[in-house]
Amino acid sequence: MTAIIWSMIASKYLALRRSGKARKQAMLIMKEKFDVSRATVDRCVARERRREMKAGKNRLKLSQDFHCHKKTGLLN
């Protein structure tokens, strides 16, 4: 997959989560829309977080919502 697609998947998933969708519901939507597995979505989100952290922006809020490691930004 290209970086643009990774980024698009991550931003769409995070937008769904911010709008109040449950994790399972958001995953189902992602599976229908992009035909990707849960692991792929997790990888996309983690990659997007690392990119943001490297840029120093940290726009993607690290919260308990996403169960991610505070130092690395990787999903648990």
C-alpha positions as CSV (number, residue, x, y, z in Angstrom):
1,M,0.0,0.0,0.0
2,T,1.1,3.5,-0.6
3,A,1.7,6.1,2.1
4,I,-1.3,8.1,0.9
5,I,-3.6,5.1,1.4
6,W,-2.2,4.4,4.9
7,S,-2.7,8.0,5.9
8,M,-6.2,8.1,4.5
9,I,-7.2,4.9,6.3
10,A,-5.8,6.2,9.6
11,S,-7.4,9.6,9.3
12,K,-10.8,8.1,8.4
13,Y,-10.7,5.7,11.4
14,L,-9.6,8.4,13.8
15,A,-12.4,10.7,12.5
16,L,-14.9,7.9,13.2
17,R,-13.6,7.3,16.7
18,R,-13.7,11.1,17.5
19,S,-17.3,11.3,16.3
20,G,-18.3,8.8,19.0
21,K,-18.3,5.5,17.2
22,A,-17.3,2.4,19.2
23,R,-14.1,0.7,18.2
24,K,-15.9,-2.4,16.9
25,Q,-18.4,-0.3,14.9
26,A,-15.6,1.9,13.4
27,M,-13.7,-1.3,12.4
28,L,-16.7,-2.7,10.6
29,I,-17.1,0.6,8.7
30,M,-13.4,0.4,7.8
31,K,-13.7,-3.2,6.7
32,E,-16.6,-2.3,4.4
33,K,-15.1,0.8,3.0
34,F,-11.5,-0.2,2.4
35,D,-11.6,-4.0,2.7
36,V,-8.9,-4.1,5.3
37,S,-8.4,-6.1,8.4
38,R,-8.3,-4.8,12.0
39,A,-4.5,-5.4,12.1
40,T,-4.0,-3.3,9.0
41,V,-6.1,-0.4,10.5
42,D,-4.0,-0.6,13.7
43,R,-0.8,-0.5,11.7
44,C,-2.0,2.5,9.7
45,V,-3.0,4.4,12.9
46,A,0.3,3.6,14.6
47,R,2.3,4.7,11.5
48,E,0.4,7.9,11.3
49,R,1.0,8.6,15.0
50,R,4.8,8.0,14.6
51,R,4.8,10.4,11.6
52,E,3.0,13.1,13.7
53,M,5.4,12.6,16.7
54,K,8.4,12.8,14.5
55,A,7.1,16.1,13.0
56,G,6.6,17.3,16.6
57,K,3.0,18.3,16.0
58,N,1.4,15.5,18.0
59,R,-2.0,16.4,16.6
60,L,-3.3,12.9,17.1
61,K,-4.1,12.9,20.7
62,L,-2.6,10.0,22.7
63,S,-5.5,8.9,24.8
64,Q,-6.8,5.9,26.6
65,D,-9.3,5.7,23.8
66,F,-6.8,4.2,21.5
67,H,-4.8,2.2,24.1
68,C,-1.5,3.3,22.7
69,H,2.0,3.4,24.3
70,K,2.8,6.9,25.3
71,K,6.5,6.8,24.3
72,T,6.2,4.9,21.0
73,G,2.7,5.7,19.9
74,L,2.1,2.1,19.0
75,L,-1.2,0.5,19.7
76,N,-1.4,-2.2,22.3
